[in-house]
Amino acid sequence: MDIKTPLRQFVLTELVYCDDINNFGDTEDLLEAGMDSMGIMRLIMFAEREFKVTLPDTEVEPDSVRSINALVGWIEEHKK
């Protein structure tokens, strides 16, 4: 299952401020782009529902939610 496409769509349309999502790179800082703590909670709920994973609250760190690529890696770790 492709994780990046639906995750990217959700994050860039719901959680960050971006004028042109096509030019927002997968390594760009989501926290600097406006994703806040409520956005992180929404992201976790979306990922758990969409990808059938459990993302432990104890693992929520800036590095695990910093970019699209970091999020994909974090989700993939829990799909195993």
TAQUI-V939805 format. One line per field, one symbol per residue. ss: DSSP state (H for helix, E for strand, L for the rest). phi: phi as a letter, one per 40 degrees, with the letter a starting at -180 (. if undefined). Layout:
BEGIN
ss->???
phi->???
END
This chain:
BEGIN
ss->LLLHHHHHHHHHHHHLLLLLHHHLLLLLLLLLLLLLHHHHHHHHHHHHHHHLLLLLHHHLLHHHHLLHHHHHHHHHHHHL
phi->.ccccccddcccbbbbcacbccbcccbcccccchcbccccccccccccccbfbbbcdcbcbdccbcadcccdccccdccc
END
